[in-house]
């Protein structure tokens, strides 16, 4: 028996660049935000874009246990 637990790495630098680019389009510099506000923007990006890869895998018929999906920035994941 095998468990395929789907997960996504936040790809720190790449994600930061994408989020910063989105902010710059609205003429906001990341240093204009607090750390917490910037992290909130990362979560917003993840909720908007992060599902695309998983949706592609699902359409391909991947038999992962989707109820166990994890993201490296999930609360408690680092402690696990």
N, C-alpha and C positions, 0 to 999 in steps of 0.2 A: 504494500500500500504506500502511496506517495501523496503528500500534500503539496499542491502548488499554491503557495500563498502569494497573491499579487502584491507588488509594492512599487513605490516610486521614490527615487532619490531626488532630493531637492536641487541637486547639481549647483550648489552654492553660487559660484561666480557667474555661471551662465544665467541662472535665474535672476541674480542681482542685476546683471546687464540688461536683461529684458525688461524688468520692472523699472529700472532707471530710465530706459528709453521711453517707456510709456509715460513716465512722469514728465520727462523733458518735452514730450509732445504737448503737454498741458502747461509747459513753462514752470515746472516745479523741480527743484533740485533736491536730491535725496537728503542733503544736509539741512534742508528746510523742515524736515520731518524728524520727530524723535525716533529712537530705535523701535519703540513699540508701534508707532504709526507706520514705519517702513515695513515691519514684519506683517502688519495687517494688510498692507498692499501686496506682499508676497502671497499671503493666504487668498486674497481676492484673485490674483493671477492664477493660482493653483486651482481654485474652484471654477474659473472660466476656461482655462486651457488644459489643465491636468487630466481631465477625463478623456481627452481625444485619443490618447494612446490606448487606454483601457477599452474604450468603445471600439477601436479598430480590432483589438484582440478578441473581444466578444463577438464581433461580426465574423471573424475568421473561425469562430467555434472553439476558442481556447477553453479548456475545462478547469480553469482555476477556481478556487473557492473565493468567489467575489465578496462574500460576506466578511472575509478577513482582510480586506484591502488595507494596506498601511502606507504611510508617507513618512519620510525620515523626520519631519518636523512635528509629527503627531505627539500629543501630550503623552508622556509615559514611555514612549518608544525607546528613548535613549537609556532610560532606567532598566528596561527589559534586557 
